[in-house]
Amino acid sequence: MNIQTPMPTPDFVAIKGRQKMMWGAGDYARIGVTLQIVGEMLCEAVDLRSNERALDVAAGNGNATIAAARRFADVVSTDYVPALLERGRARAEADGLDIVFREADAEALPFADESFDVVMSTFGVMFAPNQPQVARELLRVCRKGGRIGLASWTPGSFIGQLFKTIGAYIPPAPGLQSPALWGDVAHLEKLFGPNAAIASQMRTFNFRYKSPAHFVDMFRNWYGPVAKAFEALDAERAGALEADVLALIDACKRGGDGGLAIPGEYLEAVITKGA
């Protein structure tokens, strides 16, 4: 008789505590700012209008936030890492943009039901551990007929493969769903249910760095998940991880002279909340 062992229930509170420390490590803004074009494109995908109220969830250093404010929307930017909100606030002040910044957990947003016309996240909510709860919160704070815009790395993308490479050295918590599932339309349909219409398309963001070594140096020093992974390993295993990351870059990079360019596939999804 084949008896299947049930999957353990993740300790979401403990996982979020570790994640908060992880994203606070290094200086994600140095990486995040290179992704600004994704926030601009997402604002166009949701057809954001200047008279609309917009919420950026797990905003990081504020790419979608800044893009929405440039379109004269009424914007609230949230993240659960205060240091990242400060980087977003500094960007807004430098550009003379009027934005509200508020510390908030994507799984428990401190806003009333149907408070926003548009809710967005670029490579943010996908990393929250309790995926169904995040989807419920995004739907809850979005008005009927409003739009939820998401940019998420796909399972087969360069970043998806990077996290798999890291996972071979630092396994994820048992029972935790892969963040890259947010880059799969079928998974989004399960998360958001039949009362939400999903329009989506695959897009490519090109990671542009001086060289493979420059990419590794930047991510090892400033990108929390990679920084923490290297920090947790002894010298020998850290060297092996670096070699594996360099091999992944070599397999994924585009040819041509000059600096490094690595295509990174992501899913751009616009979810319209039913009436």
Steps between C-alpha positions, in 0.01 A plus 500: 500500500643837396447756776581858406651723765302824524686820418594693813322828568753782472555729798411819312581730794852361538556497123392865469734594782792344318392653169479846653859467621605361161352788299649744746847355440728665246333785313229371268443850361828472307352205312138611507558833328621319188148352467324837466382429145287212631304738723447739210372222275272364771336841545431503127367143511242591767421823311552707813316834492588822678177510699545150644620386841785247473668267749847352451535186717841363602630803314868465586671823401191608310524432127125465438442770764714753313350401165145549632582838654652614170157440353347727768310222676432517876758244619561308823823298515535212748765253609581317822869602489529860625844551341355431155217748557762760592675444168169543319427816699840646407431432131159666525647808670775526237238495224259731683227235510219498759475140625380344827738235638375252758649191662266206434492122472365376164310228687320750725462832318387784733237638262123479479325280246493639144730793585689505170426513129832334413721268707848412371812304585821452304697195615368562851193309620628189322746454788241510779473151655120469532399536137121448532485757781687757289259448210203547735648826629569637152142426399358639823657846471427530127161646403254305290602543137846612609827353377782308666827522306776249570848444361640162607802295396398175328612154620731457200639853505857589582399612850287188543802289415721712725276424797503129413880515494506664842242250627742216433725654767244664730174303476174697540275438800304171470156544347571849368371569148747631244477879445539436126152343492370857479651500151258224392153605379334177614627563852367857496161367392496273806612781732254765381201281418225512239384854582824651368582532129870462419673649196868422474806498281858386528759775505879509517714714725868504406743495791784721379829486687865551412586129519391175669739579786341845536152345518609255772674777695193725489254226600732353763541837669162668455222249413377360832415139403833451324697687768349288778561177307871573459523616862359167623752285311860415585771608258500175301125487446484873433758447227293216356185717502685781323619255234145374450363854468768588246414183304130601504589846372708349222208277398244785503689805374458650155795509265665813366784731582503742793340449840289216630132464404286224654137470387268461798150378416213626713121485489314829481145438622203734532222357717164675483286452808144400423201702607 
